[in-house]
Amino acid sequence: MSRLAGDLHYAHPRTRASAWAIEWGLPGCEVPREHVIEWTCSCRTIRYELIAGAGAMWIRRFEGDQVLETHRTAAALIRELWADLLDGDAA
């Protein structure tokens, strides 16, 4: 995700009352070379990271000191979930 000069924020996920619930769980085992591919703005109470590593992708959710993650799975499925999260279709 790029950041343009003068742009003070990253993506802000939309919120919708009709959003379906993502199944969040405790973080899995550490991956030696995980890469944060995209992320949401840290100005919100809840922020997210799209992560790749060890041949899989997943989404990490931060709320205060609590860290939760989705299941690690195929990139296409997680990218679709990421798009739903940003569009407000999932939460």
Secondary structure, DSSP 8 states (H G I E B T S, - for coil): ----TT----B-----TT-B----B---S--TT-EEEEEB-TTSSEEEEEEEETTEEEEEEEETTEEEE---B-HHHHHHHHHHHHHTSB-
